[in-house]
Amino acid sequence: MLKNFIQSVGIINLLLLVVVLSIIVVSEYMYLTGNKLDAIFIAFWAPTILGFMNYFKYRK
């Protein structure tokens, strides 16, 4: 099941999704520890990366 998911998504996209999830976790940690402005700045990276993934996927 996992192997089929990796094949359908692709290794590069899977790595980028892991990066996006780690960005979200780091941002939440920073927000909860009091670095609210830095956390908000870092949180904007996740949708930006996802947007670039969509752009490059559908660009032809």
C-alpha positions as CSV (number, residue, x, y, z in Angstrom):
1,M,0.0,0.0,0.0
2,L,2.8,2.4,0.9
3,K,4.8,1.4,-2.1
4,N,1.8,2.1,-4.4
5,F,1.4,5.6,-2.8
6,I,5.0,6.4,-3.3
7,Q,4.8,5.3,-7.0
8,S,1.7,7.3,-7.6
9,V,2.9,10.5,-5.9
10,G,6.6,10.3,-6.9
11,I,9.6,10.5,-4.7
12,I,10.3,14.2,-5.2
13,N,6.8,15.1,-4.3
14,L,6.8,12.9,-1.3
15,L,10.0,14.5,-0.1
16,L,8.5,18.0,-0.6
17,L,5.4,16.9,1.4
18,V,7.6,15.8,4.2
19,V,9.4,19.2,4.1
20,V,6.0,21.0,4.2
21,L,4.9,18.9,7.2
22,S,8.2,19.6,9.0
23,I,7.7,23.4,8.3
24,I,4.3,23.2,9.9
25,V,5.6,21.4,13.0
26,V,8.5,23.9,13.4
27,S,6.1,26.8,13.0
28,E,3.7,25.5,15.6
29,Y,6.6,24.9,18.0
30,M,7.9,28.4,17.5
31,Y,4.4,29.9,18.0
32,L,3.9,28.0,21.2
33,T,7.2,29.0,22.6
34,G,6.5,32.7,22.1
35,N,8.2,33.5,18.7
36,K,4.9,34.4,17.1
37,L,6.0,36.7,14.3
38,D,8.8,34.2,13.2
39,A,6.3,31.4,13.4
40,I,3.8,33.2,11.1
41,F,6.6,34.0,8.7
42,I,7.7,30.4,8.5
43,A,4.1,29.2,8.3
44,F,3.8,31.0,4.9
45,W,6.5,28.8,3.4
46,A,4.2,25.7,3.4
47,P,1.5,27.0,1.1
48,T,4.2,28.6,-1.1
49,I,5.9,25.3,-1.6
50,L,2.6,23.5,-2.3
51,G,1.8,26.3,-4.8
52,F,5.0,25.7,-6.6
53,M,4.4,22.0,-6.6
54,N,1.0,22.6,-8.3
55,Y,2.5,25.1,-10.8
56,F,5.2,22.7,-11.9
57,K,2.8,19.7,-12.0
58,Y,0.3,21.4,-14.3
59,R,2.8,23.5,-16.4
60,K,3.0,22.3,-20.0
